[in-house]
Amino acid sequence: MVDRVRRQPTRYGGRADTALAVVLDCADLDRATDFWCTALGYVALPKEAGSGPYHVLLPADGSGIELLLQQVTDAKVGKNRMHFDLRVLDLDAEVARLLALGASQVTSEPLTNNGWTWHVLRDPDRNEFCVLRPPDKNRDGLTRSGAVNDPVNDSSLTKEALL
């Protein structure tokens, strides 16, 4: 579990006075927690008394972008104005893994642009996200090791790719 003392959030623009967190609306907090922890190799902090409809997810080492899940009662309508891009080396394997976790596929054929190839998926709350394979230059420095945070994580998505 993430030790709160070791928590090292990503700083916005390198500013020491601002930490970046991404908030994602969901209908079912437990389902979203399970999906995104497994999808990203994150861990969920224990819920605190009085935390209400929120659940904090972090990379296992505490260093990186916090994902804050927020349970909402209103239904998702229309396309997200913001979405996650998960950059991986093995696109087909990662899409298959995420589908097995409960994602649904929006694009039946991969999309391409400027050397990038990707699929659009939806999480169990119907939030769109993309799974992309970078051009041959691999500008993100991805590795084929997927066991950064989770010994059962067999994807090529590494913690370093998320930071």
URPE-V25890 format. One line per field, one symbol per residue. ss: DSSP state (2 for helix, 1 for strand, 0 for the rest). phi: phi as a letter, one per 30 degrees, with the letter a starting at -180 (. if undefined). burial: # if it has 9 or more other C-alpha atoms within 8 Angstrom, else .. A space follows every 10 residues. Layout:
# URPE-V25890
ss: ???
phi: ???
burial: ???
This chain:
# URPE-V25890
ss: 0002220110 1222000010 1111110022 2222222222 0111000000 0001111110 0011011111 1000000000 0001111100 2222222222 2001100000 1110011111 1100000111 1110000000 0000000000 0000000022 220
phi: .ddedddbdd ddiiddcbcc bccbdbcbdd dddddddddc icbcdeddei didbbccbee dickddccdb dbcdddbidd dbbdcccbdc eddddddddd dkdbcccdcd cbahjdbabc bbddciddac cbcdeedhdd idbddccdcb dcdcdcdced ddd
burial: .#...##.## #.......## #....##.#. .##.###### #####..... ...####### ########## ##........ ..#..##### #..##.###. #####.#... .....##### #####.#### #####..... .##.#####. ..#.#####. #..
